[in-house]
Amino acid sequence: MKTTRVGTGMVLEAFVIALAIPPLLVFRIPWVPGPLALLLAQGIILYAVHCPSHYIVGRMVGIRFIGLVVGRSALRKSSSRVVRLIGERAVTPVLIVDKGSLASVSLLRRKAMFYSGVTASTTAPFLVALYAS
């Protein structure tokens, strides 16, 4: 796994979002049905906001990150066979946390950083649906 500078990785993720979402929702690609475009946009947003939200909230609460790597999805450990098959093939950006800074912040700040990913991933698809309606 190649470690990338965190800032570079976050810019790449923002670029992917900016490249993928407008064609799906704004320009309405003619060969992609509207409901499918909405689902694709929600999936891209769900996937793409998770890692940056950890980074942004982590930096706000004083946690540093030392790198960004492309790793395997945690879905590969699922008990569902279908989810496991998808998870074995899926790749995901993985932030490498500076353990010293993580240990130096309070438990509440650590929780804020860890919960930010799931909060953003849960909320963002609803924002896409709200925009599309």
C-alpha positions in Angstrom: 0.0 0.0 0.0 1.3 3.4 -1.0 0.9 6.1 1.6 -0.3 9.4 0.2 -0.2 12.8 1.9 -3.6 13.3 3.6 -4.2 16.7 2.0 -3.6 15.2 -1.5 -6.0 12.4 -0.8 -8.7 14.7 0.4 -8.4 16.8 -2.7 -8.6 13.7 -4.9 -11.8 12.6 -3.1 -13.3 16.1 -3.5 -12.4 15.9 -7.2 -14.1 12.6 -7.6 -17.3 14.0 -6.0 -17.2 17.1 -8.2 -16.6 14.9 -11.3 -19.3 12.3 -10.6 -22.3 14.1 -9.0 -23.0 16.9 -11.4 -23.4 14.7 -14.5 -25.8 12.5 -12.5 -28.0 15.1 -10.9 -27.5 18.4 -12.6 -27.0 17.6 -16.3 -29.2 14.5 -16.3 -27.4 12.0 -18.5 -30.0 10.8 -21.1 -29.2 7.1 -20.9 -29.3 6.9 -17.1 -32.8 6.7 -15.7 -33.6 9.3 -13.1 -34.0 6.9 -10.1 -30.8 5.1 -11.0 -28.9 8.4 -11.3 -30.2 9.3 -7.8 -29.1 6.0 -6.4 -25.7 6.2 -8.0 -25.3 9.8 -6.7 -26.3 8.7 -3.2 -23.8 5.8 -3.3 -21.0 8.0 -4.4 -21.7 10.6 -1.7 -22.1 7.9 1.0 -18.7 6.4 0.1 -16.9 9.7 -0.6 -17.8 11.7 2.5 -16.9 9.2 5.1 -13.1 9.6 5.2 -13.0 13.4 4.7 -15.5 13.8 7.6 -13.1 11.8 9.9 -10.3 14.1 8.8 -12.1 17.4 9.2 -13.6 16.6 12.6 -10.3 15.0 13.7 -8.3 18.1 12.8 -10.9 20.3 14.6 -10.5 18.3 17.8 -6.7 18.1 17.7 -6.1 14.7 16.2 -3.4 14.5 13.5 -3.2 12.1 10.6 0.0 10.8 9.1 -1.1 9.4 5.8 -3.8 8.0 3.6 -3.7 4.6 2.0 -6.0 2.6 -0.3 -7.1 -0.4 1.7 -9.8 -3.1 1.8 -13.3 -2.5 3.0 -14.4 -3.7 6.4 -17.4 -5.2 4.7 -15.3 -8.2 3.8 -15.7 -9.4 7.4 -19.5 -9.3 7.2 -21.6 -12.3 8.2 -23.8 -11.8 5.0 -22.4 -13.7 2.1 -23.6 -11.1 -0.5 -22.1 -8.2 1.5 -18.9 -10.1 2.0 -18.5 -10.7 -1.7 -18.9 -7.0 -2.4 -16.6 -6.1 0.5 -13.8 -8.5 -0.7 -13.7 -6.5 -4.0 -14.2 -3.0 -2.7 -11.4 -0.7 -2.0 -11.6 2.3 0.3 -9.4 5.2 1.5 -8.0 4.6 4.9 -6.7 7.4 7.1 -3.7 6.6 9.3 -4.1 8.2 12.6 -1.2 9.7 14.6 -1.5 7.5 17.7 0.2 10.1 19.9 -2.2 12.8 19.1 -5.1 10.3 19.4 -4.0 9.3 22.9 -3.5 12.9 24.0 -7.1 14.1 23.4 -10.1 13.4 25.6 -12.4 10.5 25.1 -15.2 12.8 24.0 -13.0 14.3 21.2 -12.0 10.8 20.1 -15.7 9.8 19.9 -16.4 12.9 17.9 -13.8 11.9 15.3 -14.9 8.3 15.1 -18.6 9.0 15.0 -18.2 11.7 12.3 -17.7 9.2 9.6 -20.9 7.3 10.2 -22.9 10.5 10.8 -21.7 12.0 7.4 -22.2 8.7 5.6 -25.8 8.4 6.9 -26.8 12.0 6.4 -25.2 12.8 3.0 -27.5 10.5 0.9 -30.5 12.2 2.3 -29.1 15.6 1.3 -28.7 14.2 -2.3 -32.4 13.1 -2.2 -33.4 16.5 -0.9 -31.6 18.2 -3.7 -33.0 15.9 -6.3 -36.6 16.4 -5.2 
